[in-house]
Amino acid sequence: MSVSTLKIHPTAIVDPQARLGEGVTVGPYSIIDAHVIIGEGTAIGAHCVVTGRTLLGRRNRLFTGAVVGSEPQDVKYHGEETYLEIGDENVIREYTTINPGTGEGSKTVIGNDNWIMIQAHVGHNCVIGDHVKLANGVMLGGHAVIEDNATVGGGTPVHQFVRIGKYAMVGGGFRVVQDIVPFMMAGDEPLRIYGPNQVGLERSRFSKDAIDLLKKAHKVIFRQNLTLKEALQALSTDFPPTEEIKHLIRFLGASTRGLVR
């Protein structure tokens, strides 16, 4: 790679051991540490820090003050070798913080085409899929999982080990301490499920039949006073095995923190 393909501001500090792909730009006063790998076309804004054993894919955009890869906020962390892996074409806005894993060899993983907005925090060992939107001030505790196409509203704290299912939407400012079922919309205090995330599903081009089936599944899970075991049985025996129903069954069956209902 020719150094001429890089655009590094004179005030930036880039460790010689860092590996930067073609077309990477690094803004004023930013710091890139030794073990960092940055893919081609990624733009690092001003006053950013990319540190730790961090892999940034291609065409990501980091805005002013983002701190990516700094030590996890975990009293159990004692300097072991852990990782942060971020895919391609993510937008990481101002003053966001993203920590690597805690526990030897562990990692935090973020997929592709996600929007992580101003002052959001992604804690250690989190897993974020693709096309996720975390609005301003969202705070993910350690080991949280956000599945593909989920949306979390601004100022929302998400408890450690909580999962938010794909295509789910959580309203802003509500505390999430249990799992949010895929395809559903959550809000209110205490947090509850309103129904399928119909507008989001329609925008994602789900068919009317698929949405209608999810409405029926919502009634089984949330409106018939069934235990989780009974709801799982009903989904398994009374519904066609569509991809959406199969994913609901897998998600519900793997819950350890319980469900927001």
Helices and strands as residue ranges (DSSP letters): G 3-5, E 7-8, E 13-14, E 19-20, E 25-26, E 31-32, E 37-38, E 43-44, E 49-50, E 53-56, E 61-62, E 67-68, E 83-86, E 91-92, E 97-98, E 107-110, E 115-116, E 121-122, E 127-128, E 133-134, E 139-140, E 145-146, E 151-152, E 157-158, E 163-164, E 169-170, E 184-187, E 192-196, H 198-203, H 208-222, H 228-238, H 243-253
